[in-house]
Amino acid sequence: MSRSSLGPATIIIDTREQEPYSFDPRLVAAVRRALPAGDYSVAGLDACVAVERKTLDDFVSTVIHARKRFRDELRKLAGYRAACVVVEAGMSDVLLQRYRGEAHPNAVLGNALSIILDFRVPVFFCGNRQAACHFVQAYLIAAHTRWGT
């Protein structure tokens, strides 16, 4: 099937995702089902494309206090064709410590860099929830366009 004959992407939202994004129905369909890794994927590529979504508070808590569990998830994502972590905040929010907890901003940044360098999974600080939603939608549409079935 040629890329031009691909239908619209269907985004899969993991059943454990507690605050799912609302995607533009003119561009994508959305369904909920369990994913092997991550919070979002695209139909037909759910075993090789994933996005892990985090609020800033959740990202900080996870990389500081739940490292072992998250590293297991990152190992899965590292084996994917395309995977990333999307944080619903900007880097300035990290540096200005606009999150709950006493973690030093350098520790949070260091953990983000560890994810990128050790696991080769990019971490995108998207500014806010709306920008993160837009990014996730565009990321998954691009994956569908490139590798969709």
Secondary structure, DSSP 8 states (H G I E B T S, - for coil): --GGG---EEEEE-TT-SS-----TTTEEEEE---SSSSEEETT-TTTEEEEEE-HHHHHHHHHHSHHHHHHHHHHHHTSSEEEEEESS-HHHHHTT-SSS---HHHHHHHHHHHHHHH---EEE-SSHHHHHHHHHHHHHHHHHHH--
